[in-house]
Amino acid sequence: MASPTTSLRLSTGNIAGAARISGIARGRVSYPSNVNDVFKVRLRRGFNYGVVLDVPARHDYDLYVWKPGTVQIWQVEPGCDWVGPCQWLQRASARGKGKLEALAFRARKTGTYYLQVSSWFSTGRYRLVVGRL
């Protein structure tokens, strides 16, 4: 994983306000007023990447990675589910309260990917790490 720490402002919770991440970001989500933070990162085709979301005990956050070309989070097409093929969703992790959310994947195209941290009836801080494997 990458080691540089980036201190970022919270995003508006969607693609348009996504803050750039380089290595590590820290943030805070709050249900129901600020349930999403969205970050953007440029990834290169053919490389393997890992994304880890540190979730505090007793909190429930989910992690989503959206592919280049995504216009808004939750851009899910009919017939798409979290297990089956989705045009815009790269990967999702929703393990439950206090569980580390972690994803590994190969970038199939070079471009800007979006990392979404989503609160599920929880409020608190988190740490998000992205890097090449």
C-alpha positions in Angstrom: 0.0 0.0 0.0 1.1 3.6 -0.6 2.5 5.5 2.4 2.0 9.2 1.8 -0.7 10.8 3.9 -3.1 13.3 2.4 -5.2 15.6 4.5 -8.4 16.1 2.5 -11.5 18.1 2.8 -14.7 16.1 2.9 -16.3 15.7 -0.5 -19.8 16.7 -1.3 -20.7 13.0 -1.3 -20.8 12.6 -5.0 -18.6 12.5 -8.1 -18.7 16.3 -8.7 -17.1 17.1 -5.3 -14.7 14.1 -5.1 -11.4 15.0 -3.4 -8.2 13.5 -4.8 -6.6 10.8 -2.7 -2.9 9.9 -2.8 -2.2 7.0 -0.4 -4.2 7.7 2.7 -7.2 9.9 3.5 -9.0 10.5 6.8 -12.6 11.6 7.0 -15.9 11.5 8.8 -19.3 10.4 7.8 -22.6 11.1 9.6 -25.9 9.4 9.3 -28.3 10.9 8.0 -26.7 14.3 7.1 -23.4 13.2 5.4 -23.7 9.6 4.5 -21.1 9.5 1.7 -17.6 10.7 1.1 -16.3 10.2 -2.4 -12.6 10.4 -3.4 -10.9 10.1 -6.8 -7.7 8.4 -7.8 -6.1 7.8 -11.2 -5.2 4.2 -11.7 -3.3 2.5 -14.6 -4.6 -0.3 -16.7 -3.1 -3.8 -15.9 -2.0 -3.0 -12.4 -3.4 -4.6 -9.2 -4.7 -2.2 -6.5 -6.0 -2.5 -3.0 -8.4 -0.3 -1.1 -8.8 -0.6 2.7 -11.3 1.2 4.8 -10.6 1.1 8.6 -14.0 1.1 10.3 -14.3 1.9 14.0 -15.8 -0.6 16.4 -19.6 -0.6 16.5 -19.9 1.4 13.3 -21.1 0.2 9.9 -19.5 1.7 6.8 -19.4 0.3 3.3 -16.8 0.7 0.6 -17.5 1.0 -3.2 -15.1 1.5 -6.1 -16.6 3.0 -9.2 -15.0 2.7 -12.7 -13.9 5.6 -15.0 -16.9 7.1 -16.7 -19.2 7.0 -13.7 -21.3 10.1 -13.6 -22.8 9.7 -10.1 -22.5 7.2 -7.3 -25.2 4.6 -7.3 -25.1 4.7 -11.1 -26.4 1.1 -11.3 -28.1 -0.2 -14.4 -31.2 -2.4 -14.4 -30.4 -6.1 -13.7 -27.1 -5.2 -11.9 -26.6 -6.6 -8.5 -23.6 -6.4 -6.1 -22.5 -9.9 -7.1 -23.3 -9.9 -10.8 -21.7 -7.8 -13.6 -22.3 -4.0 -13.4 -21.1 -1.6 -16.0 -19.9 1.1 -13.5 -19.3 -0.6 -10.2 -15.8 -2.1 -10.0 -16.1 -3.6 -6.5 -18.1 -3.3 -3.3 -17.5 -4.4 0.3 -20.2 -4.4 2.9 -19.2 -6.6 5.8 -21.1 -5.2 8.8 -20.5 -3.4 12.0 -16.8 -2.8 13.0 -15.4 -4.9 10.2 -12.5 -3.8 8.0 -13.7 -3.2 4.4 -11.0 -4.3 1.9 -11.0 -4.7 -1.9 -8.4 -5.9 -4.4 -8.8 -5.6 -8.1 -7.0 -5.2 -11.4 -7.6 -1.9 -13.3 -9.0 -2.8 -16.7 -8.5 0.7 -18.1 -6.4 3.7 -17.2 -8.5 6.5 -15.8 -10.1 8.1 -12.7 -11.7 5.7 -10.3 -14.0 6.8 -7.5 -13.8 5.5 -4.0 -17.1 5.8 -2.0 -17.2 5.6 1.8 -20.8 5.2 2.9 -22.3 5.3 6.4 -25.0 2.8 7.3 -26.8 4.3 10.2 -23.5 5.3 11.8 -21.5 8.4 12.6 -17.8 8.7 13.0 -14.3 8.9 11.6 -12.5 6.5 9.2 -9.2 6.0 7.4 -9.1 5.1 3.8 -5.9 3.6 2.1 -5.4 3.0 -1.6 -2.3 1.7 -3.3 -0.7 -0.7 -5.8 -0.3 -4.3 -4.8 
